[in-house]
Amino acid sequence: MKHLQVFGFQTLKGRYFNEQDTASSEPVVVVNRAFAREYAPHQQDLNKVIGMKLVKIDRKDKEPATIVGILDDIHQDAIGKPSTPEIDVDLAQITPTAGLYTNIEGIAMDLAVRTQRPLAQVVPELRAALKQASPELEHSNITTMDQIVEDSYGSQRLAAHLLESFAAAALLLCIAGLYGLLAYVVSQRTREMGVRFALGAQRGDVIWLILRQAGVLVLAGVALGLALAFATSRFIRSYLYGVKAHDAWTLAAVALVLLIAGAAAAYLPARRAAHVNPVEALRAE
């Protein structure tokens, strides 16, 4: 269970290894969700995966191991790479006489430590403990999990920042273009508003008319933009992590910004025109 507590892995079904799993007990293994999807015949019902038998290669008698737990998928290599099938074997069940034990001895192993203490205090104590266990371990490479996650992003972080910059620039261009277009269209209707004022129309009614007509155009443009965003989001899905391609909050925020920009672009020119003398408005070119 320490393994799960240190890394924060989640168990979907069954259990993880415990003190009852020893070299003399029934051999057990734990697999991940990707393994169940790839190899288990009952991919949709994880309860049926629990209890399946696997051949365990470290026992001379070839006694099959039983799947006792299924872990949630994790990113073993990098954030952008999907989880791969995985089988966890309890080291306590691997006997020194087994062939697998001899192979593991020649493989580099990692020690994971979870703490809330400052890194500057933990590292010297950890190196001292490693030196006490074996002098050659004193200069082992110690890396924080935050740094490992940071390194795993690789070029994705750069690509994400570039996409953010392009998206921000595109949004600003949309706002500027929308504001300029609506402001020009409204200013061209100055003479029309002058006629309405001369015929007795209220200034508030004329402003509301302009806003309502501009709102129809803006809403149509936002609806078309959202449809295009949904249609093209699959092309940037591989660059997203922790955010859905169809993130409702992001799309709603962009739509709200454009609606506000459109309302301002229609209201400000209409308000200025509404305070112009009707005679001067009729003379305007």
Secondary structure, DSSP 8 states (H G I E B T S, - for coil): -HHHHHHT--EEEE----TT--TTS--EEEEEHHHHHHH-S-SS-HHHHTT-EEE-TT-TT--EEEEEEEE----SS-TTS-----EEE-GGG--TTSHHHHHHHTS---------S-HHHHHHHHHHHHHHH-GGGTT-----HHHHHHHHHTHHHHHHHHHHHHHHHHHHHHHHHHHHHHHHHHHTTHHHHHHHHHTT--HHHHHHHHHHHHHHHHHHHHHHHHHHHHHHGGGSGGG-SSS-TT-HHHHHHHHHHHHHHHHHHHHHHHHHHHTS-HHHHHH--
